Amino acid sequence: MLSFVDNGLIITQNKSILSSNSQLFCSYNVLSNLLTDFGLVIEHGKTEIFHFNRSHGAFNPPPLNLTPLGGPILYPKDSWKYLGFFFD
């Protein structure tokens, strides 16, 4: 977990997208519970996911379903901006 003022980033690294999504789900759950304990909340509308991939062909990763935790279904984005840096 990286955090800067009101921007947070949860990172996982794995060769399997399904394993990564499972780890992100667990991390999101822990983070959400910790923030709730401190009287804070995650802005679900600002929550995004992005998968880096080395393949040169078509890449269609599955969404991350956070609805059991009260969050949204997150669909991976093609590009991502974090603290003024663009990743694609």
Buried (B, 14 or more C-beta within 10 A) or exposed (E): EEEEEEEBEBEBEEEEBEEBBBBBBEBBBEBBEEEEEEEEEBEEEEBBBBBEEEEEEEEEBEEBEBEEBEBBEBEBEEEBEEEEEEEE
